[in-house]
Amino acid sequence: MEKKSRSYYIIYSLLLLVAAGILLVISNYLFNKNVILYPHMLGINALITAVFGILIIEVLVRAIAEYTKILGAAAETSLATNLFRLISYSVLFIIVLSVLNINVTNILIGAGFLGIIIGLAAQSTLGNIFAGISILSARSFKPGDYITIVTWQYSLQPSTHPHERFVPGYSGEVSSIGLLYTKLIGENNAPLYVPNSIINQAMIINHHAAKEKIIHLTIEVSSSVPFTEFSRRLFESLRGTGGLDIQRDDIFVESTSSDKYTVGIRARYTKGEEPKLRSRILEAAMRELSYFSGNRQAASASVAKAAAGSTKKK
């Protein structure tokens, strides 16, 4: 209901804006017709232009404030509205001077040079603001989503651990999206403030966007462990794990060597935290490997005992 009321307010503001613009054009036309006969009309015309201009600006300011709240950037409302006011009132001031037949050419030239200087000095800041507007409008992620940012601007050394597939990026839960920075809650609950211009150029992996997620991991198994029996026992152990959807074919051999082979495990899940589910899969695999290791030790002990008994008989 709150979003609907805000949408209605924005529509109402736009209609009021159009009506004010039409009235301003009509009044301008009428006063320009009479300005030669009545020179004092210049001041009245400028006053009407200023009043209507202020009305239009304030309506737009309210609309921008409501729109930023709808986009989930309520904390940035003050920055957005103040920036818009600064630009709008500067333009309105020049328009009023022009209505009073005051030469504004020098002012426009000075404003142009000033704009170039400010633009060069605040290039990164303005880039972040426009990128923030783009992110808020695109809505590729929202607060509460768990995302991974993959970008060349922040170099990250990939893991050399052979048992995992690793995406070289920065991951965290989106806490807030502002006009300058996006805040993530990373590992150890540490906040990460990422400039929006970086995010706008990066590849974003939104882990919450997928309805069904997949865990993929690999483990190394000794060649003495029969794969068929190991995969059967591991499948039976994982099939009852809550939150996981795994089939027998999801446990497979990825590669082999002279003394070991690599087993790939792929499991789907729709709820639960990935680290916990990944830990359960590894724990189940370790239990099954311990089972085969215990059987080998028992078999070795039996062989040794049998050999010792045979020696005594001799």
C-alpha positions as CSV (number, residue, x, y, z in Angstrom):
1,M,0.0,0.0,0.0
2,E,2.9,2.3,0.8
3,K,4.5,1.8,-2.6
4,K,1.1,2.4,-4.3
5,S,0.6,5.6,-2.5
6,R,4.1,6.8,-3.5
7,S,3.4,5.9,-7.1
8,Y,0.1,7.9,-7.0
9,Y,2.0,10.8,-5.5
10,I,4.6,10.7,-8.3
11,I,1.8,10.6,-11.0
12,Y,0.0,13.5,-9.2
13,S,3.3,15.5,-9.1
14,L,3.9,15.0,-12.8
15,L,0.4,16.1,-13.7
16,L,0.8,19.2,-11.5
17,L,4.1,19.8,-13.2
18,V,2.6,19.7,-16.6
19,A,-0.2,22.1,-15.5
20,A,2.3,24.5,-14.1
21,G,4.3,24.4,-17.3
22,I,1.3,25.2,-19.4
23,L,0.3,28.1,-17.2
24,L,3.8,29.4,-17.4
25,V,3.9,29.3,-21.2
26,I,0.5,31.1,-21.4
27,S,1.5,33.8,-19.0
28,N,4.8,34.3,-20.8
29,Y,3.0,34.7,-24.1
30,L,0.4,37.2,-22.8
31,F,3.0,39.4,-21.0
32,N,5.3,39.4,-24.0
33,K,2.4,40.8,-26.1
34,N,1.9,43.7,-23.7
35,V,5.5,44.3,-22.6
36,I,6.1,47.0,-25.3
37,L,3.0,48.9,-24.2
38,Y,3.6,48.3,-20.5
39,P,7.3,48.1,-19.6
40,H,6.5,47.6,-15.9
41,M,5.1,44.2,-16.9
42,L,8.7,42.9,-17.1
43,G,8.9,42.7,-13.3
44,I,5.6,41.0,-13.0
45,N,6.5,38.5,-15.7
46,A,9.8,37.8,-13.9
47,L,7.9,37.3,-10.6
48,I,5.4,34.9,-12.1
49,T,8.3,33.0,-13.8
50,A,10.1,32.7,-10.4
51,V,7.0,31.6,-8.6
52,F,6.1,29.0,-11.1
53,G,9.7,27.9,-11.3
54,I,9.9,27.4,-7.6
55,L,6.7,25.5,-7.6
56,I,7.9,23.2,-10.4
57,I,11.3,22.6,-8.6
58,E,9.7,21.8,-5.3
59,V,7.2,19.4,-6.9
60,L,10.1,17.6,-8.6
61,V,12.1,17.5,-5.4
62,R,9.2,15.8,-3.6
63,A,8.9,13.3,-6.6
64,I,12.6,12.6,-6.5
65,A,12.5,12.0,-2.7
66,E,9.6,9.5,-3.1
67,Y,11.3,7.8,-6.0
68,T,14.5,7.3,-4.1
69,K,12.5,5.7,-1.3
70,I,10.8,3.3,-3.7
71,L,14.2,2.3,-5.1
72,G,15.4,1.5,-1.6
73,A,17.8,4.4,-1.2
74,A,16.0,6.4,1.5
75,A,19.4,7.3,3.1
76,E,20.5,9.1,0.0
77,T,17.3,11.2,-0.3
78,S,18.9,14.3,1.2
79,L,21.9,14.2,-1.2
80,A,19.8,13.7,-4.3
81,T,17.3,16.4,-3.5
82,N,19.9,19.0,-2.5
83,L,21.9,18.4,-5.6
84,F,18.8,18.8,-7.7
85,R,17.8,22.0,-5.9
86,L,21.3,23.5,-6.5
87,I,21.2,22.8,-10.2
88,S,17.6,23.8,-10.7
89,Y,17.7,27.1,-8.8
90,S,20.8,28.1,-10.6
91,V,19.0,27.5,-13.9
92,L,15.9,29.4,-12.7
93,F,18.0,32.3,-11.6
94,I,19.5,32.7,-15.1
95,I,16.0,32.3,-16.6
96,V,14.6,35.1,-14.4
97,L,17.5,37.4,-15.4
98,S,16.8,36.7,-19.0
99,V,13.1,37.6,-18.6
100,L,14.2,40.9,-17.1
101,N,16.1,41.5,-20.3
102,I,19.5,41.4,-18.5
103,N,22.3,40.1,-20.6
104,V,23.3,36.7,-19.2
105,T,25.9,35.7,-21.8
106,N,28.8,36.4,-19.5
107,I,27.1,34.5,-16.7
108,L,26.5,31.5,-19.0
109,I,30.2,31.6,-20.2
110,G,31.4,31.7,-16.6
111,A,29.0,28.9,-15.6
112,G,30.3,26.8,-18.5
113,F,33.9,27.2,-17.4
114,L,32.9,26.6,-13.8
115,G,31.0,23.4,-14.8
116,I,34.1,22.1,-16.7
117,I,36.3,22.7,-13.7
118,I,33.9,21.1,-11.2
119,G,33.3,18.2,-13.6
120,L,37.1,17.5,-13.9
121,A,37.6,17.9,-10.2
122,A,34.7,15.7,-9.1
123,Q,34.8,13.2,-12.0
124,S,35.0,10.1,-9.8
125,T,32.2,11.4,-7.5
126,L,29.9,12.3,-10.4
127,G,30.7,8.9,-11.9
128,N,29.7,7.2,-8.7
129,I,26.4,9.2,-8.5
130,F,25.4,8.3,-12.1
131,A,26.4,4.7,-11.5
132,G,24.4,4.7,-8.4
133,I,21.3,5.9,-10.3
134,S,21.9,3.2,-12.9
135,I,22.2,0.5,-10.2
136,L,19.1,1.6,-8.4
137,S,17.1,1.7,-11.7
138,A,18.4,-1.6,-13.0
139,R,17.6,-3.4,-9.7
140,S,20.0,-6.3,-10.6
141,F,20.3,-6.8,-6.8
142,K,18.7,-5.5,-3.7
143,P,19.4,-5.2,0.1
144,G,19.5,-8.7,1.5
145,D,20.9,-10.4,-1.6
146,Y,24.1,-12.3,-1.4
147,I,26.3,-11.3,-4.3
148,T,29.8,-11.7,-5.7
149,I,31.6,-8.8,-7.4
150,V,34.1,-9.9,-10.1
151,T,36.1,-7.0,-11.4
152,W,39.6,-6.3,-12.7
153,Q,39.9,-3.0,-10.6
154,Y,40.5,-5.0,-7.5
155,S,43.0,-7.8,-8.1
156,L,42.5,-11.0,-6.2
157,Q,44.7,-14.1,-6.2
158,P,42.7,-17.2,-7.0
159,S,43.0,-20.1,-4.7
160,T,45.4,-22.9,-5.7
161,H,43.5,-25.5,-3.8
162,P,42.8,-28.3,-6.3
163,H,39.6,-29.5,-4.7
164,E,37.4,-26.5,-5.3
165,R,36.1,-24.3,-8.2
166,F,36.9,-20.8,-7.2
167,V,35.4,-17.5,-8.5
168,P,38.0,-14.6,-8.0
169,G,35.7,-12.0,-6.5
170,Y,34.4,-10.3,-3.4
171,S,31.3,-11.8,-1.9
172,G,28.9,-10.5,0.8
173,E,25.3,-9.7,1.7
174,V,24.1,-6.3,0.3
175,S,23.3,-4.1,3.3
176,S,22.4,-0.8,1.5
177,I,22.7,0.8,-2.0
178,G,23.6,4.5,-2.0
179,L,24.3,7.1,-4.7
180,L,28.1,6.9,-4.0
181,Y,28.8,3.5,-2.4
182,T,27.2,0.1,-2.0
183,K,27.7,-1.5,1.4
184,L,28.3,-5.3,1.6
185,I,28.6,-7.4,4.8
186,G,31.6,-9.7,4.0
187,E,33.4,-12.4,5.9
188,N,33.7,-12.0,9.7
189,N,30.8,-9.6,9.5
190,A,33.2,-6.9,8.2
191,P,31.5,-4.1,6.1
192,L,32.7,-3.5,2.5
193,Y,32.1,-0.1,0.9
194,V,32.4,-0.5,-2.9
195,P,32.2,2.5,-5.2
196,N,29.2,2.3,-7.5
197,S,31.4,3.1,-10.6
198,I,33.3,-0.1,-9.9
199,I,30.1,-2.2,-9.5
200,N,28.6,-0.6,-12.7
201,Q,31.6,-2.1,-14.7
202,A,31.8,-5.4,-12.8
203,M,30.2,-8.7,-13.4
204,I,27.7,-9.3,-10.5
205,I,26.8,-12.8,-9.5
206,N,23.5,-12.7,-7.6
207,H,23.3,-15.9,-5.7
208,H,19.7,-15.1,-4.5
209,A,18.4,-14.7,-8.0
210,A,18.6,-18.4,-8.8
211,K,15.6,-20.4,-7.7
212,E,17.7,-23.6,-7.6
213,K,21.4,-23.4,-6.6
214,I,24.1,-25.9,-7.2
215,I,27.0,-26.9,-4.9
216,H,30.0,-28.5,-6.8
217,L,33.0,-29.9,-5.0
218,T,35.7,-32.5,-5.5
219,I,37.5,-34.9,-3.3
220,E,40.5,-37.2,-3.9
221,V,40.0,-40.9,-3.2
222,S,42.7,-43.7,-3.0
223,S,42.6,-46.1,-5.9
224,S,42.2,-48.9,-3.3
225,V,38.6,-47.7,-2.6
226,P,36.1,-49.1,-5.1
227,F,34.2,-46.2,-6.7
228,T,31.0,-48.1,-7.1
229,E,30.7,-49.0,-3.5
230,F,31.9,-45.6,-2.3
231,S,29.5,-43.7,-4.5
232,R,26.6,-45.9,-3.4
233,R,27.3,-45.4,0.3
234,L,27.9,-41.7,-0.1
235,F,24.6,-41.3,-2.0
236,E,22.7,-43.1,0.6
237,S,24.3,-40.9,3.3
238,L,23.5,-37.6,1.5
239,R,20.0,-38.5,0.3
240,G,18.6,-37.9,3.7
241,T,20.3,-34.6,4.2
242,G,17.7,-31.8,4.6
243,G,17.8,-29.1,1.9
244,L,19.8,-31.1,-0.6
245,D,18.6,-32.6,-3.9
246,I,21.1,-35.2,-5.1
247,Q,20.9,-38.1,-7.6
248,R,23.1,-41.1,-8.0
249,D,24.6,-39.7,-11.2
250,D,25.6,-36.5,-9.4
251,I,28.5,-38.5,-7.9
252,F,31.0,-39.2,-10.7
253,V,34.7,-39.6,-11.5
254,E,36.3,-36.4,-12.8
255,S,39.9,-37.6,-13.2
256,T,42.3,-40.5,-12.4
257,S,45.9,-41.1,-11.7
258,S,48.1,-44.1,-10.8
259,D,47.3,-44.1,-7.1
260,K,44.1,-42.1,-6.7
261,Y,41.1,-40.7,-8.5
262,T,39.1,-37.5,-8.2
263,V,35.3,-37.7,-7.3
264,G,33.0,-34.9,-8.3
265,I,29.9,-34.2,-6.3
266,R,27.1,-32.0,-7.5
267,A,24.0,-31.2,-5.4
268,R,21.1,-28.9,-5.8
269,Y,19.4,-26.9,-3.1
270,T,16.7,-24.3,-2.8
271,K,17.0,-23.4,0.9
272,G,19.7,-23.3,3.5
273,E,23.2,-21.8,3.7
274,E,25.7,-23.0,1.2
275,P,28.7,-23.3,3.6
276,K,26.7,-25.5,6.0
277,L,25.4,-27.7,3.2
278,R,28.9,-28.0,1.8
279,S,30.3,-28.9,5.2
280,R,27.7,-31.7,5.5
281,I,28.7,-33.2,2.1
282,L,32.4,-33.2,3.1
283,E,31.6,-34.7,6.5
284,A,29.6,-37.5,4.8
285,A,32.5,-38.2,2.4
286,M,35.0,-38.3,5.3
287,R,32.8,-40.8,7.1
288,E,32.6,-43.1,4.1
289,L,36.4,-42.8,3.5
290,S,37.0,-43.7,7.2
291,Y,34.7,-46.7,6.7
292,F,36.9,-48.1,3.9
293,S,40.1,-47.1,5.7
294,G,38.9,-49.1,8.7
295,N,38.0,-52.1,6.6
296,R,41.5,-52.0,5.1
297,Q,43.1,-51.8,8.5
298,A,40.9,-54.7,9.8
299,A,41.8,-56.8,6.7
300,S,45.5,-56.0,7.2
301,A,45.3,-57.0,10.9
302,S,43.5,-60.3,9.9
303,V,46.2,-61.1,7.4
304,A,48.9,-60.4,9.9
305,K,47.2,-62.5,12.5
306,A,46.8,-65.4,10.1
307,A,50.4,-65.1,9.0
308,A,51.5,-65.2,12.7
309,G,49.4,-68.2,13.4
310,S,50.8,-70.1,10.4
311,T,54.3,-69.3,11.6
312,K,53.6,-70.8,15.0
313,K,52.2,-74.0,13.6
314,K,55.4,-74.4,11.6
